[in-house]
Amino acid sequence: MGVARQGIAVVFTAYHLFSAFYRPYNTWMHGSLHVAGALALIFLLYPASKRLLHTRRAAAQR
C-alpha cells in the first residue's frame, strides 16, 4: 500500500510540474485530473475500516 501511495504522489507531482511548465491543460481537464489524484491519495491515506468507524463512534459517545 505504501508503494501505491508513493507512486500516485510522484505521478501527481510530475503532472503538476508538467502542466505548470510545458503544456497547461484547459480548466476542466486540469480540475478533473487534480480532483481524481487528490481523492486517490486521500482514500489511500485514510482508508475506511470497521475499526476506524468503531473508534470514531466510541469517541463521539463520550
mmCIF file as Biopython writes it, N, C-alpha, C and O atoms, coordinates in Angstrom:
data_model
#
loop_
_atom_site.group_PDB
_atom_site.id
_atom_site.type_symbol
_atom_site.label_atom_id
_atom_site.label_alt_id
_atom_site.label_comp_id
_atom_site.label_asym_id
_atom_site.label_entity_id
_atom_site.label_seq_id
_atom_site.pdbx_PDB_ins_code
_atom_site.Cartn_x
_atom_site.Cartn_y
_atom_site.Cartn_z
_atom_site.occupancy
_atom_site.B_iso_or_equiv
_atom_site.auth_seq_id
_atom_site.auth_asym_id
_atom_site.pdbx_PDB_model_num
ATOM 1   N N  . MET A ? 1  ? 0.828   -1.185 0.000   1.0 0.0 1  A 1 
ATOM 2   C CA . MET A ? 1  ? 0.000   0.000  0.000   1.0 0.0 1  A 1 
ATOM 3   C C  . MET A ? 1  ? 0.874   1.251  0.000   1.0 0.0 1  A 1 
ATOM 4   O O  . MET A ? 1  ? 0.509   2.248  -0.622  1.0 0.0 1  A 1 
ATOM 5   N N  . GLY A ? 2  ? 2.001   1.223  0.672   1.0 0.0 2  A 1 
ATOM 6   C CA . GLY A ? 2  ? 2.888   2.374  0.713   1.0 0.0 2  A 1 
ATOM 7   C C  . GLY A ? 2  ? 3.479   2.694  -0.651  1.0 0.0 2  A 1 
ATOM 8   O O  . GLY A ? 2  ? 3.684   3.860  -0.987  1.0 0.0 2  A 1 
ATOM 9   N N  . VAL A ? 3  ? 3.751   1.658  -1.434  1.0 0.0 3  A 1 
ATOM 10  C CA . VAL A ? 3  ? 4.308   1.859  -2.773  1.0 0.0 3  A 1 
ATOM 11  C C  . VAL A ? 3  ? 3.270   2.528  -3.676  1.0 0.0 3  A 1 
ATOM 12  O O  . VAL A ? 3  ? 3.614   3.392  -4.484  1.0 0.0 3  A 1 
ATOM 13  N N  . ALA A ? 4  ? 2.016   2.136  -3.544  1.0 0.0 4  A 1 
ATOM 14  C CA . ALA A ? 4  ? 0.946   2.747  -4.346  1.0 0.0 4  A 1 
ATOM 15  C C  . ALA A ? 4  ? 0.799   4.216  -4.003  1.0 0.0 4  A 1 
ATOM 16  O O  . ALA A ? 4  ? 0.645   5.051  -4.894  1.0 0.0 4  A 1 
ATOM 17  N N  . ARG A ? 5  ? 0.845   4.540  -2.711  1.0 0.0 5  A 1 
ATOM 18  C CA . ARG A ? 5  ? 0.738   5.948  -2.294  1.0 0.0 5  A 1 
ATOM 19  C C  . ARG A ? 5  ? 1.888   6.770  -2.852  1.0 0.0 5  A 1 
ATOM 20  O O  . ARG A ? 5  ? 1.684   7.867  -3.371  1.0 0.0 5  A 1 
ATOM 21  N N  . GLN A ? 6  ? 3.091   6.238  -2.743  1.0 0.0 6  A 1 
ATOM 22  C CA . GLN A ? 6  ? 4.251   6.970  -3.237  1.0 0.0 6  A 1 
ATOM 23  C C  . GLN A ? 6  ? 4.202   7.115  -4.754  1.0 0.0 6  A 1 
ATOM 24  O O  . GLN A ? 6  ? 4.554   8.163  -5.295  1.0 0.0 6  A 1 
ATOM 25  N N  . GLY A ? 7  ? 3.768   6.067  -5.432  1.0 0.0 7  A 1 
ATOM 26  C CA . GLY A ? 7  ? 3.670   6.133  -6.891  1.0 0.0 7  A 1 
ATOM 27  C C  . GLY A ? 7  ? 2.660   7.162  -7.354  1.0 0.0 7  A 1 
ATOM 28  O O  . GLY A ? 7  ? 2.932   7.934  -8.274  1.0 0.0 7  A 1 
ATOM 29  N N  . ILE A ? 8  ? 1.488   7.179  -6.717  1.0 0.0 8  A 1 
ATOM 30  C CA . ILE A ? 8  ? 0.475   8.169  -7.092  1.0 0.0 8  A 1 
ATOM 31  C C  . ILE A ? 8  ? 0.956   9.566  -6.760  1.0 0.0 8  A 1 
ATOM 32  O O  . ILE A ? 8  ? 0.721   10.496 -7.531  1.0 0.0 8  A 1 
ATOM 33  N N  . ALA A ? 9  ? 1.625   9.737  -5.625  1.0 0.0 9  A 1 
ATOM 34  C CA . ALA A ? 9  ? 2.133   11.058 -5.256  1.0 0.0 9  A 1 
ATOM 35  C C  . ALA A ? 9  ? 3.180   11.551 -6.253  1.0 0.0 9  A 1 
ATOM 36  O O  . ALA A ? 9  ? 3.189   12.732 -6.603  1.0 0.0 9  A 1 
ATOM 37  N N  . VAL A ? 10 ? 4.056   10.668 -6.712  1.0 0.0 10 A 1 
ATOM 38  C CA . VAL A ? 10 ? 5.081   11.062 -7.690  1.0 0.0 10 A 1 
ATOM 39  C C  . VAL A ? 10 ? 4.436   11.417 -9.027  1.0 0.0 10 A 1 
ATOM 40  O O  . VAL A ? 10 ? 4.801   12.418 -9.645  1.0 0.0 10 A 1 
ATOM 41  N N  . VAL A ? 11 ? 3.487   10.608 -9.475  1.0 0.0 11 A 1 
ATOM 42  C CA . VAL A ? 11 ? 2.793   10.891 -10.737 1.0 0.0 11 A 1 
ATOM 43  C C  . VAL A ? 11 ? 2.005   12.191 -10.626 1.0 0.0 11 A 1 
ATOM 44  O O  . VAL A ? 11 ? 1.984   12.987 -11.564 1.0 0.0 11 A 1 
ATOM 45  N N  . PHE A ? 12 ? 1.365   12.408 -9.499  1.0 0.0 12 A 1 
ATOM 46  C CA . PHE A ? 12 ? 0.593   13.625 -9.259  1.0 0.0 12 A 1 
ATOM 47  C C  . PHE A ? 12 ? 1.506   14.859 -9.308  1.0 0.0 12 A 1 
ATOM 48  O O  . PHE A ? 12 ? 1.150   15.873 -9.907  1.0 0.0 12 A 1 
ATOM 49  N N  . THR A ? 13 ? 2.672   14.767 -8.681  1.0 0.0 13 A 1 
ATOM 50  C CA . THR A ? 13 ? 3.631   15.865 -8.701  1.0 0.0 13 A 1 
ATOM 51  C C  . THR A ? 13 ? 4.170   16.104 -10.102 1.0 0.0 13 A 1 
ATOM 52  O O  . THR A ? 13 ? 4.280   17.251 -10.535 1.0 0.0 13 A 1 
ATOM 53  N N  . ALA A ? 14 ? 4.505   15.042 -10.811 1.0 0.0 14 A 1 
ATOM 54  C CA . ALA A ? 14 ? 5.019   15.181 -12.177 1.0 0.0 14 A 1 
ATOM 55  C C  . ALA A ? 14 ? 3.975   15.805 -13.094 1.0 0.0 14 A 1 
ATOM 56  O O  . ALA A ? 14 ? 4.311   16.622 -13.951 1.0 0.0 14 A 1 
ATOM 57  N N  . TYR A ? 15 ? 2.714   15.425 -12.919 1.0 0.0 15 A 1 
ATOM 58  C CA . TYR A ? 15 ? 1.639   16.019 -13.718 1.0 0.0 15 A 1 
ATOM 59  C C  . TYR A ? 15 ? 1.547   17.524 -13.472 1.0 0.0 15 A 1 
ATOM 60  O O  . TYR A ? 15 ? 1.422   18.303 -14.417 1.0 0.0 15 A 1 
ATOM 61  N N  . HIS A ? 16 ? 1.607   17.929 -12.212 1.0 0.0 16 A 1 
ATOM 62  C CA . HIS A ? 16 ? 1.508   19.349 -11.913 1.0 0.0 16 A 1 
ATOM 63  C C  . HIS A ? 16 ? 2.710   20.128 -12.441 1.0 0.0 16 A 1 
ATOM 64  O O  . HIS A ? 16 ? 2.551   21.242 -12.941 1.0 0.0 16 A 1 
ATOM 65  N N  . LEU A ? 17 ? 3.889   19.567 -12.335 1.0 0.0 17 A 1 
ATOM 66  C CA . LEU A ? 17 ? 5.073   20.243 -12.878 1.0 0.0 17 A 1 
ATOM 67  C C  . LEU A ? 17 ? 4.994   20.343 -14.399 1.0 0.0 17 A 1 
ATOM 68  O O  . LEU A ? 17 ? 5.325   21.380 -14.974 1.0 0.0 17 A 1 
ATOM 69  N N  . PHE A ? 18 ? 4.560   19.277 -15.041 1.0 0.0 18 A 1 
ATOM 70  C CA . PHE A ? 18 ? 4.429   19.284 -16.494 1.0 0.0 18 A 1 
ATOM 71  C C  . PHE A ? 18 ? 3.404   20.321 -16.942 1.0 0.0 18 A 1 
ATOM 72  O O  . PHE A ? 18 ? 3.648   21.080 -17.880 1.0 0.0 18 A 1 
ATOM 73  N N  . SER A ? 19 ? 2.268   20.348 -16.273 1.0 0.0 19 A 1 
ATOM 74  C CA . SER A ? 19 ? 1.223   21.291 -16.683 1.0 0.0 19 A 1 
ATOM 75  C C  . SER A ? 19 ? 1.609   22.729 -16.359 1.0 0.0 19 A 1 
ATOM 76  O O  . SER A ? 19 ? 1.156   23.650 -17.039 1.0 0.0 19 A 1 
ATOM 77  N N  . ALA A ? 20 ? 2.426   22.939 -15.348 1.0 0.0 20 A 1 
ATOM 78  C CA . ALA A ? 20 ? 2.841   24.306 -14.994 1.0 0.0 20 A 1 
ATOM 79  C C  . ALA A ? 20 ? 3.903   24.846 -15.946 1.0 0.0 20 A 1 
ATOM 80  O O  . ALA A ? 20 ? 3.885   26.029 -16.285 1.0 0.0 20 A 1 
ATOM 81  N N  . PHE A ? 21 ? 4.825   23.994 -16.380 1.0 0.0 21 A 1 
ATOM 82  C CA . PHE A ? 21 ? 5.951   24.492 -17.157 1.0 0.0 21 A 1 
ATOM 83  C C  . PHE A ? 21 ? 5.836   24.292 -18.663 1.0 0.0 21 A 1 
ATOM 84  O O  . PHE A ? 21 ? 6.347   25.109 -19.429 1.0 0.0 21 A 1 
ATOM 85  N N  . TYR A ? 22 ? 5.185   23.240 -19.098 1.0 0.0 22 A 1 
ATOM 86  C CA . TYR A ? 22 ? 5.224   22.931 -20.519 1.0 0.0 22 A 1 
ATOM 87  C C  . TYR A ? 22 ? 3.894   23.124 -21.237 1.0 0.0 22 A 1 
ATOM 88  O O  . TYR A ? 22 ? 3.813   23.878 -22.207 1.0 0.0 22 A 1 
ATOM 89  N N  . ARG A ? 23 ? 2.877   22.462 -20.775 1.0 0.0 23 A 1 
ATOM 90  C CA . ARG A ? 23 ? 1.621   22.487 -21.519 1.0 0.0 23 A 1 
ATOM 91  C C  . ARG A ? 23 ? 0.441   22.597 -20.569 1.0 0.0 23 A 1 
ATOM 92  O O  . ARG A ? 23 ? -0.027  21.582 -20.053 1.0 0.0 23 A 1 
ATOM 93  N N  . PRO A ? 24 ? -0.045  23.790 -20.329 1.0 0.0 24 A 1 
ATOM 94  C CA . PRO A ? 24 ? -1.213  23.893 -19.450 1.0 0.0 24 A 1 
ATOM 95  C C  . PRO A ? 24 ? -2.463  23.363 -20.151 1.0 0.0 24 A 1 
ATOM 96  O O  . PRO A ? 24 ? -2.735  23.698 -21.304 1.0 0.0 24 A 1 
ATOM 97  N N  . TYR A ? 25 ? -3.208  22.543 -19.443 1.0 0.0 25 A 1 
ATOM 98  C CA . TYR A ? 25 ? -4.445  21.992 -19.975 1.0 0.0 25 A 1 
ATOM 99  C C  . TYR A ? 25 ? -5.578  22.989 -19.769 1.0 0.0 25 A 1 
ATOM 100 O O  . TYR A ? 25 ? -5.430  23.982 -19.057 1.0 0.0 25 A 1 
ATOM 101 N N  . ASN A ? 26 ? -6.708  22.706 -20.404 1.0 0.0 26 A 1 
ATOM 102 C CA . ASN A ? 26 ? -7.847  23.572 -20.148 1.0 0.0 26 A 1 
ATOM 103 C C  . ASN A ? 26 ? -8.319  23.370 -18.712 1.0 0.0 26 A 1 
ATOM 104 O O  . ASN A ? 26 ? -7.931  22.406 -18.052 1.0 0.0 26 A 1 
ATOM 105 N N  . THR A ? 27 ? -9.146  24.271 -18.242 1.0 0.0 27 A 1 
ATOM 106 C CA . THR A ? 27 ? -9.531  24.294 -16.842 1.0 0.0 27 A 1 
ATOM 107 C C  . THR A ? 27 ? -10.266 23.038 -16.416 1.0 0.0 27 A 1 
ATOM 108 O O  . THR A ? 27 ? -10.000 22.509 -15.337 1.0 0.0 27 A 1 
ATOM 109 N N  . TRP A ? 28 ? -11.181 22.548 -17.236 1.0 0.0 28 A 1 
ATOM 110 C CA . TRP A ? 28 ? -11.969 21.370 -16.863 1.0 0.0 28 A 1 
ATOM 111 C C  . TRP A ? 28 ? -11.104 20.123 -16.765 1.0 0.0 28 A 1 
ATOM 112 O O  . TRP A ? 28 ? -11.269 19.322 -15.845 1.0 0.0 28 A 1 
ATOM 113 N N  . MET A ? 29 ? -10.195 19.956 -17.694 1.0 0.0 29 A 1 
ATOM 114 C CA . MET A ? 29 ? -9.338  18.768 -17.679 1.0 0.0 29 A 1 
ATOM 115 C C  . MET A ? 29 ? -8.380  18.817 -16.491 1.0 0.0 29 A 1 
ATOM 116 O O  . MET A ? 29 ? -8.190  17.818 -15.798 1.0 0.0 29 A 1 
ATOM 117 N N  . HIS A ? 30 ? -7.785  19.974 -16.264 1.0 0.0 30 A 1 
ATOM 118 C CA . HIS A ? 30 ? -6.854  20.107 -15.140 1.0 0.0 30 A 1 
ATOM 119 C C  . HIS A ? 30 ? -7.580  19.886 -13.816 1.0 0.0 30 A 1 
ATOM 120 O O  . HIS A ? 30 ? -7.071  19.196 -12.933 1.0 0.0 30 A 1 
ATOM 121 N N  . GLY A ? 31 ? -8.756  20.466 -13.681 1.0 0.0 31 A 1 
ATOM 122 C CA . GLY A ? 31 ? -9.522  20.317 -12.444 1.0 0.0 31 A 1 
ATOM 123 C C  . GLY A ? 31 ? -9.934  18.881 -12.181 1.0 0.0 31 A 1 
ATOM 124 O O  . GLY A ? 31 ? -9.843  18.398 -11.052 1.0 0.0 31 A 1 
ATOM 125 N N  . SER A ? 32 ? -10.386 18.202 -13.220 1.0 0.0 32 A 1 
ATOM 126 C CA . SER A ? 32 ? -10.827 16.814 -13.030 1.0 0.0 32 A 1 
ATOM 127 C C  . SER A ? 32 ? -9.655  15.891 -12.708 1.0 0.0 32 A 1 
ATOM 128 O O  . SER A ? 32 ? -9.793  14.990 -11.880 1.0 0.0 32 A 1 
ATOM 129 N N  . LEU A ? 33 ? -8.510  16.099 -13.347 1.0 0.0 33 A 1 
ATOM 130 C CA . LEU A ? 33 ? -7.334  15.282 -13.025 1.0 0.0 33 A 1 
ATOM 131 C C  . LEU A ? 33 ? -6.822  15.596 -11.616 1.0 0.0 33 A 1 
ATOM 132 O O  . LEU A ? 33 ? -6.372  14.702 -10.899 1.0 0.0 33 A 1 
ATOM 133 N N  . HIS A ? 34 ? -6.894  16.853 -11.233 1.0 0.0 34 A 1 
ATOM 134 C CA . HIS A ? 34 ? -6.461  17.247 -9.898  1.0 0.0 34 A 1 
ATOM 135 C C  . HIS A ? 34 ? -7.344  16.596 -8.835  1.0 0.0 34 A 1 
ATOM 136 O O  . HIS A ? 34 ? -6.829  16.045 -7.861  1.0 0.0 34 A 1 
ATOM 137 N N  . VAL A ? 35 ? -8.649  16.653 -9.006  1.0 0.0 35 A 1 
ATOM 138 C CA . VAL A ? 35 ? -9.573  16.058 -8.036  1.0 0.0 35 A 1 
ATOM 139 C C  . VAL A ? 35 ? -9.405  14.542 -8.001  1.0 0.0 35 A 1 
ATOM 140 O O  . VAL A ? 35 ? -9.428  13.948 -6.923  1.0 0.0 35 A 1 
ATOM 141 N N  . ALA A ? 36 ? -9.239  13.911 -9.152  1.0 0.0 36 A 1 
ATOM 142 C CA . ALA A ? 36 ? -9.061  12.454 -9.190  1.0 0.0 36 A 1 
ATOM 143 C C  . ALA A ? 36 ? -7.789  12.034 -8.450  1.0 0.0 36 A 1 
ATOM 144 O O  . ALA A ? 36 ? -7.808  11.075 -7.678  1.0 0.0 36 A 1 
ATOM 145 N N  . GLY A ? 37 ? -6.702  12.739 -8.680  1.0 0.0 37 A 1 
ATOM 146 C CA . GLY A ? 37 ? -5.454  12.416 -7.981  1.0 0.0 37 A 1 
ATOM 147 C C  . GLY A ? 37 ? -5.540  12.668 -6.495  1.0 0.0 37 A 1 
ATOM 148 O O  . GLY A ? 37 ? -5.052  11.870 -5.695  1.0 0.0 37 A 1 
ATOM 149 N N  . ALA A ? 38 ? -6.159  13.779 -6.118  1.0 0.0 38 A 1 
ATOM 150 C CA . ALA A ? 38 ? -6.298  14.098 -4.696  1.0 0.0 38 A 1 
ATOM 151 C C  . ALA A ? 38 ? -7.185  13.074 -3.987  1.0 0.0 38 A 1 
ATOM 152 O O  . ALA A ? 38 ? -6.859  12.638 -2.882  1.0 0.0 38 A 1 
ATOM 153 N N  . LEU A ? 39 ? -8.297  12.687 -4.606  1.0 0.0 39 A 1 
ATOM 154 C CA . LEU A ? 39 ? -9.173  11.693 -3.987  1.0 0.0 39 A 1 
ATOM 155 C C  . LEU A ? 39 ? -8.489  10.337 -3.870  1.0 0.0 39 A 1 
ATOM 156 O O  . LEU A ? 39 ? -8.674  9.633  -2.877  1.0 0.0 39 A 1 
ATOM 157 N N  . ALA A ? 40 ? -7.704  9.965  -4.873  1.0 0.0 40 A 1 
ATOM 158 C CA . ALA A ? 40 ? -6.972  8.696  -4.792  1.0 0.0 40 A 1 
ATOM 159 C C  . ALA A ? 40 ? -6.008  8.711  -3.609  1.0 0.0 40 A 1 
ATOM 160 O O  . ALA A ? 40 ? -5.914  7.731  -2.871  1.0 0.0 40 A 1 
ATOM 161 N N  . LEU A ? 41 ? -5.296  9.813  -3.429  1.0 0.0 41 A 1 
ATOM 162 C CA . LEU A ? 41 ? -4.373  9.906  -2.299  1.0 0.0 41 A 1 
ATOM 163 C C  . LEU A ? 41 ? -5.113  9.929  -0.970  1.0 0.0 41 A 1 
ATOM 164 O O  . LEU A ? 41 ? -4.673  9.298  -0.009  1.0 0.0 41 A 1 
ATOM 165 N N  . ILE A ? 42 ? -6.226  10.642 -0.902  1.0 0.0 42 A 1 
ATOM 166 C CA . ILE A ? 42 ? -6.992  10.706 0.347   1.0 0.0 42 A 1 
ATOM 167 C C  . ILE A ? 42 ? -7.504  9.324  0.732   1.0 0.0 42 A 1 
ATOM 168 O O  . ILE A ? 42 ? -7.397  8.931  1.894   1.0 0.0 42 A 1 
ATOM 169 N N  . PHE A ? 43 ? -8.058  8.580  -0.223  1.0 0.0 43 A 1 
ATOM 170 C CA . PHE A ? 43 ? -8.585  7.259  0.098   1.0 0.0 43 A 1 
ATOM 171 C C  . PHE A ? 43 ? -7.480  6.270  0.455   1.0 0.0 43 A 1 
ATOM 172 O O  . PHE A ? 43 ? -7.716  5.343  1.230   1.0 0.0 43 A 1 
ATOM 173 N N  . LEU A ? 44 ? -6.283  6.447  -0.092  1.0 0.0 44 A 1 
ATOM 174 C CA . LEU A ? 44 ? -5.183  5.567  0.292   1.0 0.0 44 A 1 
ATOM 175 C C  . LEU A ? 44 ? -4.582  5.964  1.640   1.0 0.0 44 A 1 
ATOM 176 O O  . LEU A ? 44 ? -4.121  5.099  2.386   1.0 0.0 44 A 1 
ATOM 177 N N  . LEU A ? 45 ? -4.581  7.249  1.959   1.0 0.0 45 A 1 
ATOM 178 C CA . LEU A ? 45 ? -4.018  7.685  3.234   1.0 0.0 45 A 1 
ATOM 179 C C  . LEU A ? 45 ? -4.973  7.448  4.404   1.0 0.0 45 A 1 
ATOM 180 O O  . LEU A ? 45 ? -4.534  7.128  5.509   1.0 0.0 45 A 1 
ATOM 181 N N  . TYR A ? 46 ? -6.267  7.602  4.165   1.0 0.0 46 A 1 
ATOM 182 C CA . TYR A ? 46 ? -7.261  7.463  5.227   1.0 0.0 46 A 1 
ATOM 183 C C  . TYR A ? 46 ? -8.319  6.434  4.826   1.0 0.0 46 A 1 
ATOM 184 O O  . TYR A ? 46 ? -9.445  6.804  4.493   1.0 0.0 46 A 1 
ATOM 185 N N  . PRO A ? 47 ? -7.969  5.159  4.854   1.0 0.0 47 A 1 
ATOM 186 C CA . PRO A ? 47 ? -8.938  4.142  4.434   1.0 0.0 47 A 1 
ATOM 187 C C  . PRO A ? 47 ? -10.059 3.997  5.463   1.0 0.0 47 A 1 
ATOM 188 O O  . PRO A ? 47 ? -9.835  4.131  6.666   1.0 0.0 47 A 1 
ATOM 189 N N  . ALA A ? 48 ? -11.245 3.727  4.980   1.0 0.0 48 A 1 
ATOM 190 C CA . ALA A ? 48 ? -12.378 3.471  5.862   1.0 0.0 48 A 1 
ATOM 191 C C  . ALA A ? 48 ? -12.338 2.008  6.283   1.0 0.0 48 A 1 
ATOM 192 O O  . ALA A ? 48 ? -12.277 1.114  5.439   1.0 0.0 48 A 1 
ATOM 193 N N  . SER A ? 49 ? -12.372 1.773  7.551   1.0 0.0 49 A 1 
ATOM 194 C CA . SER A ? 49 ? -12.378 0.399  8.056   1.0 0.0 49 A 1 
ATOM 195 C C  . SER A ? 49 ? -13.336 0.314  9.230   1.0 0.0 49 A 1 
ATOM 196 O O  . SER A ? 49 ? -13.706 1.334  9.813   1.0 0.0 49 A 1 
ATOM 197 N N  . LYS A ? 50 ? -13.732 -0.882 9.573   1.0 0.0 50 A 1 
ATOM 198 C CA . LYS A ? 50 ? -14.647 -1.062 10.694  1.0 0.0 50 A 1 
ATOM 199 C C  . LYS A ? 50 ? -14.012 -0.602 11.995  1.0 0.0 50 A 1 
ATOM 200 O O  . LYS A ? 50 ? -14.690 -0.030 12.849  1.0 0.0 50 A 1 
ATOM 201 N N  . ARG A ? 51 ? -12.731 -0.843 12.151  1.0 0.0 51 A 1 
ATOM 202 C CA . ARG A ? 51 ? -12.035 -0.424 13.367  1.0 0.0 51 A 1 
ATOM 203 C C  . ARG A ? 51 ? -12.048 1.089  13.496  1.0 0.0 51 A 1 
ATOM 204 O O  . ARG A ? 51 ? -12.269 1.615  14.586  1.0 0.0 51 A 1 
ATOM 205 N N  . LEU A ? 52 ? -11.816 1.792  12.402  1.0 0.0 52 A 1 
ATOM 206 C CA . LEU A ? 52 ? -11.805 3.245  12.420  1.0 0.0 52 A 1 
ATOM 207 C C  . LEU A ? 52 ? -13.192 3.795  12.742  1.0 0.0 52 A 1 
ATOM 208 O O  . LEU A ? 52 ? -13.323 4.719  13.544  1.0 0.0 52 A 1 
ATOM 209 N N  . LEU A ? 53 ? -14.215 3.235  12.127  1.0 0.0 53 A 1 
ATOM 210 C CA . LEU A ? 53 ? -15.572 3.701  12.396  1.0 0.0 53 A 1 
ATOM 211 C C  . LEU A ? 53 ? -15.971 3.428  13.839  1.0 0.0 53 A 1 
ATOM 212 O O  . LEU A ? 53 ? -16.627 4.262  14.462  1.0 0.0 53 A 1 
ATOM 213 N N  . HIS A ? 54 ? -15.588 2.278  14.381  1.0 0.0 54 A 1 
ATOM 214 C CA . HIS A ? 54 ? -15.898 1.936  15.770  1.0 0.0 54 A 1 
ATOM 215 C C  . HIS A ? 54 ? -15.206 2.915  16.708  1.0 0.0 54 A 1 
ATOM 216 O O  . HIS A ? 54 ? -15.810 3.354  17.687  1.0 0.0 54 A 1 
ATOM 217 N N  . THR A ? 55 ? -13.963 3.264  16.433  1.0 0.0 55 A 1 
ATOM 218 C CA . THR A ? 55 ? -13.209 4.202  17.269  1.0 0.0 55 A 1 
ATOM 219 C C  . THR A ? 55 ? -13.860 5.574  17.243  1.0 0.0 55 A 1 
ATOM 220 O O  . THR A ? 55 ? -13.963 6.228  18.281  1.0 0.0 55 A 1 
ATOM 221 N N  . ARG A ? 56 ? -14.295 6.014  16.094  1.0 0.0 56 A 1 
ATOM 222 C CA . ARG A ? 56 ? -14.926 7.335  15.997  1.0 0.0 56 A 1 
ATOM 223 C C  . ARG A ? 56 ? -16.266 7.358  16.724  1.0 0.0 56 A 1 
ATOM 224 O O  . ARG A ? 56 ? -16.594 8.350  17.374  1.0 0.0 56 A 1 
ATOM 225 N N  . ARG A ? 57 ? -17.042 6.285  16.626  1.0 0.0 57 A 1 
ATOM 226 C CA . ARG A ? 57 ? -18.322 6.237  17.329  1.0 0.0 57 A 1 
ATOM 227 C C  . ARG A ? 57 ? -18.111 6.248  18.842  1.0 0.0 57 A 1 
ATOM 228 O O  . ARG A ? 57 ? -18.840 6.926  19.566  1.0 0.0 57 A 1 
ATOM 229 N N  . ALA A ? 58 ? -17.125 5.504  19.316  1.0 0.0 58 A 1 
ATOM 230 C CA . ALA A ? 58 ? -16.852 5.463  20.740  1.0 0.0 58 A 1 
ATOM 231 C C  . ALA A ? 58 ? -16.404 6.828  21.248  1.0 0.0 58 A 1 
ATOM 232 O O  . ALA A ? 58 ? -16.781 7.235  22.347  1.0 0.0 58 A 1 
ATOM 233 N N  . ALA A ? 59 ? -15.605 7.536  20.457  1.0 0.0 59 A 1 
ATOM 234 C CA . ALA A ? 59 ? -15.145 8.864  20.861  1.0 0.0 59 A 1 
ATOM 235 C C  . ALA A ? 59 ? -16.289 9.865  20.856  1.0 0.0 59 A 1 
ATOM 236 O O  . ALA A ? 59 ? -16.314 10.776 21.684  1.0 0.0 59 A 1 
ATOM 237 N N  . ALA A ? 60 ? -17.234 9.711  19.939  1.0 0.0 60 A 1 
ATOM 238 C CA . ALA A ? 60 ? -18.365 10.623 19.858  1.0 0.0 60 A 1 
ATOM 239 C C  . ALA A ? 60 ? -19.343 10.425 21.001  1.0 0.0 60 A 1 
ATOM 240 O O  . ALA A ? 60 ? -20.038 11.366 21.383  1.0 0.0 60 A 1 
ATOM 241 N N  . GLN A ? 61 ? -19.413 9.211  21.561  1.0 0.0 61 A 1 
ATOM 242 C CA . GLN A ? 61 ? -20.347 8.930  22.630  1.0 0.0 61 A 1 
ATOM 243 C C  . GLN A ? 61 ? -19.840 9.405  23.987  1.0 0.0 61 A 1 
ATOM 244 O O  . GLN A ? 61 ? -20.609 9.456  24.947  1.0 0.0 61 A 1 
ATOM 245 N N  . ARG A ? 62 ? -18.586 9.745  24.081  1.0 0.0 62 A 1 
ATOM 246 C CA . ARG A ? 62 ? -18.003 10.190 25.371  1.0 0.0 62 A 1 
ATOM 247 C C  . ARG A ? 62 ? -18.488 11.535 25.754  1.0 0.0 62 A 1 
ATOM 248 O O  . ARG A ? 62 ? -18.102 12.056 26.801  1.0 0.0 62 A 1 
#
